[in-house]
Amino acid sequence: MIAWDLQTMRMLGHRPSKKPGSNACLAVTALEGRTTILSASRKGKLRRWETNLTAHAAPIAAHNGPITAINTLDIDGRPTAVTVGADGLTGSWTCTLACAADQSCAILPWSTRY
C-alpha cells in the first residue's frame, strides 16, 4: 500500500506487503477529524491505518473468507464501515478514537452489527 497527498503528489507512507495481493479493497474515512484508511484482506480481516501507514490497529476477523467490498458512511454521527464477504455476510463496523490531553490517540476496539 502507498498513501499519496493528491495536492502535492508526495508520498505520505509506504507499507510493503509480505504477501502481495493480500489486500482485496480499501476505503478512507474520518475518525474524529483524523483521516483513517481501512484495508480489507482476502483472508477476511479488516484493519485500520494512520495515513502514513506506519501505525495500525490490530486486525479483526470480519468474514470467513475474502472481503469483496468495503465502503464507509456516517450512521447516527458515527463513522461506519460496511463490508461484504465471499461468505455471503454483510458487516457493519463502527470505530472511535480515545484521545489523551497530549493529543495522542488510540483506536478503540471495533464494535459490529450484522
DRENZATI-30518 format. One record per residue (C-alpha): residue in three letters; x, y, z. Coordinates in steps of 0.02 Angstrom, whole numbers, plus 50000, padded with zeros to 5 digits. Layout:
BEGIN
ALAXYZ ...
***
This chain:
BEGIN
MET500005000050000 ILE500565017749962 ALA499675033350026 TRP499845049549925 ASP499445067849958 LEU498495071849798 GLN498795090649813 THR500675089549824 MET500875072249745 ARG502025067449888 MET502035050249963 LEU501325050250140 GLY501755032350179 HIS502265015850104 ARG501884998750176 PRO502634984250078 SER501614968450092 LYS502394952350150 LYS501064943550046 PRO500744952749881 GLY498924953249833 SER498324950650012 ASN497284966650016 ALA495644964949922 CYS494994982749940 LEU495224999250032 ALA494145013450098 VAL494515030150181 THR493525038650319 ALA493755051950454 LEU493815046950637 GLU493565062150746 GLY494415073350618 ARG495845061350580 THR495935052650412 THR495945033850429 ILE496245020650296 LEU495325004050307 SER496024988750219 ALA495064972750189 SER496014956750155 ARG495724941250052 LYS495814931750218 GLY494294941050285 LYS495214953050401 LEU494854971550422 ARG496224983650479 ARG496315002450516 TRP497855012650468 GLU498525030050500 THR498805039650337 ASN500695037250346 LEU500395018350351 THR501595016050498 ALA500305013750636 HIS498825002050630 ALA497574993950744 ALA497554975150766 PRO496544966950627 ILE494874959150662 ALA494194943550581 ALA492714951250491 HIS492254937150371 ASN492594918750341 GLY493474921150175 PRO493874935950064 ILE493084952950092 THR492434957749921 ALA491874975749953 ILE492044989350084 ASN491295006750096 THR491155019950231 LEU489715030950285 ASP489075040450435 ILE487685032050537 ASP486945042050681 GLY488505052850688 ARG489705038050697 PRO490935033350560 THR490445016150499 ALA491205003750377 VAL490094991450285 THR490894975550217 VAL490294961650104 GLY491164944850104 ALA491264929649994 ASP490484920650143 GLY488824928950098 LEU488804940350251 THR488684959250262 GLY489514967550411 SER489314984850486 TRP490794990750590 THR490955006450696 CYS492545013050774 THR493095027750881 LEU494685035750946 ALA495185038551126 CYS496235054351134 ALA497285059951282 ALA497655077851335 ASP499345076751245 GLN498395073851081 SER498985055851066 CYS497585044551008 ALA497235026051011 ILE495945017450904 LEU494695008551015 PRO494094990850977 TRP492814988250839 SER491004985750875 THR489964976450749 ARG488184974150691 TYR487554962050559 
***
